[in-house]
Amino acid sequence: MSEPTRPVPTQIGPDGNVTARVTMSPSANTVRAELNAPPDHAIPVIFVPGIMGSPLMSTGPAATLLGEDNRWAWFPDDPKGWIAGLTRWKSYNSLTPLERKQLLDPQQTRAFSAPEDADRETLAKFVNTLPVQEARNRGWGSVSLDSYGPILNFLEAQLRFIQTPEGKPYPGVMAAVPHSASIWGDLKGYSPLKPEALKAAAEFRYPVYAVGYNWLNSNAQAADYLAGKIRATLERCRKELNVKCEHGVILVTHSMGGLVARMCAKRNPELIQGVVHGVQPAIGAATAYRRVRAGWEDFKGAVGLGGTGKKIMPIFANAAGPLELLPNQRYGEGWLRATCDGKELFRMPNGTDPYTQIYLKQNAWWRLMNAAWINPTGNTTQATLVSAWSNYERMLGHAKAFHASLGDYYHPNSFVHYGSDPGHQAFHRVTWAVTPGFIPSGRPGVPPTLLPAPSREQAIALRLTGDTHEGRAWMVNDVGEKSWINRQGSAVIHDSRGDGYRADIQDQDQAGDGTVPAHAAEDAAEKAVFAARMTGYDHQGSYKNRNVQNLTLYSVLRIGATARKLPA
């Protein structure tokens, strides 16, 4: 036909199907409407958030702690109100440690599992690429849209239009074809998206979904939950959107969501075409130890989530998911250290067992958990402490089993990006700096004598006498050992029994994203098809960064360009 044509734009309707509006015109108007049908094959993209990135519903009596009409156990999309209490009287920040434990009980919470669970007002605020009802149907309300709305909207907008009918890339896709890829950082395995690759990728639709999960439970449970959601997504695409889904899904993850995705892929390889990992604590992060012991290290986290370990410990100790963020058996030796005057006193773990050597120590001054704050009821009878510790041991056992089962597995088609920014330091190691006390002179005007540094054996065995749970501890030496010291110019024999010391956790020590050190993320990069070592963003805000968004688009298109049918 030789009549001129005009393109008709398409959009996603409330039911998820592609729609278009065509206006009738007089017969004298020979311009024909041209409507390009989308591909009849789909590879859904599913976003998997990090810890605390999924709102949770309260299913038990603790639901009323924040008001009679409250249904949330966790609602990160209202950080000023629900979390910090700046716009409401009752907030998460105002809860006592015991109330926090009760509210965030893994057995009394659940993820947003159905579309109607999502908060429509929040969706309307953050979603701009889909009708609100379709965003609900795709699970967007099951994740924090304040953190992840930008990447969900970006991917949905760009992946809907990849190539024009003339075979040219749409302008939005050009973000994945940078003039110089070095703008993204230090890259491994980069190859530019050529026209033939974009043509191959354009053979599919990429509807963007999200799956929030109960991050208090083990990531092994979350992995099974994710697998169920993947199957439901594929079934919906087949039945309601009338497209073929023979290539599984592409997972895009943030932080702990990477652990969930890896276990899901290991157990269900037939469901997953590829995985894009962002800022994954692939082997754990020493930051988790620091936060349990001393609270959040930054002001924003301290105000909203807890600036003291007393507010963090009751949640971590009673939930396997958070414990699975601790440095695991593959993290490496010696990440917990003690020094005195710049000289190392000891480091641990020795070998590959941080569980026995660190996490299960009840009385060591450098321990992770304080039994009295695992269940902070104020009742410190021996029976109560034994019960609390026993439950913690059970949760840690789940975490250890998850670490062992996951091992060094990564989906063979993994794409990785992570922060290695000197401006966003993170804890690769946690260092306690020990400061000796003084021996009083007993004479007016005569300065006291500084105690000698403890030996390695003494330092390990110091008895804890006080703890701020904010990064400072006080200890006393119960191990008697005689040595010569200089006291006001005279050599005297000193017995170390009863010597007092103070220890302080030092600042972050490695470039990262403020939470995950480069060391923890690089484990994933080693096995990845493509990896980007980046700068310019912090952990929680990584997917708001435009370079990260463009790089994620590039990764999804590369996976789509080489997609193969998966076994049924």
Buried (B, 14 or more C-beta within 10 A) or exposed (E): EEEEEEEBEBEBBEEBEBEBEEEEEEEEEEEEBEEBEBBEBBBBBBBBBBBBBBBBBBBEEBBEBBEEEBBBBBBBBBBEBBBBBEEBEBBBBEBEBBBBBBBBBBEBBBBBBEBEBBBBEBBEEBBEBBBBBBBBBBBBBBBBBBBBBBBBBBBBBBBBBBBEEEEEBBEBBBBBBBEEBEEBBEBEEBEEBEEEBBBBBBBBBBBBBBBBBBBBBBBBBBBBBBBEBBEEBBEBBBEEBEBBBBBBBBBBBBBBBBBBBBBBBBBBEEBBBBBBBBBBBBBBBBBBBBBBBBBBBEEEBBBBBBBBBBBBBBBBBBBBBBBBBBBBBBBBEEBBBBBBEEEEBBBBBEEEBBBEBBBBBEEBBBBBBBBBBBBBEEEEEEEBBEBBBEBBBEBBBBBBBBBEBBEEEBBEBBBBBBBBBEEBBBBBBBBBBBBBBEBEEEEEEEEEBBBBBBBEEBBBBBEBEEBBBBBBBBBBBEBEBEEEBEBEEEEEEBEBEEBBBBBBBBEBBBBBBBBBBBBBBBBBBEBBBBBBBBBBBBBBBBBBBEBBBBBBBBBBBBBBBBBEEBEE
